[in-house]
Amino acid sequence: GVELASPLAGRPLMYRTEISTVVFNPGNGVFEGLVTFHEGTDVTRIPCSLRFPIDADPEIVVNALLRQAREKRRMSRGVFVSRIRPILLPSRAA
């Protein structure tokens, strides 16, 4: 048989969103970041970029990148979306 390897067995699923270090790309005048959604045992990574002036408020930039990632995920428009699935392990004989 096959069992699902889950460190969360018996616990409520956890949901968390992270963003990488946000950088300004002067070549095209955009801020870029990688947004990671943790949903239970699934991990989804979505690269984002938005045009803002280099002196834009960092909090506004980060919040806009997070909104863009949520929208891409919702609309399934993320061309370069990385999704990590839990692994399956063979069950152990008693």
Secondary structure, 3 states (H helix, E strand, C coil): CEEECCCCCCCCCCEEEEECCCEEECCCCEEEEEEEEEECCEEEEEEEEEECCCCCCHHHHHHHHHHHHHHHHHHCCCCCCEEECCCEEECCCC
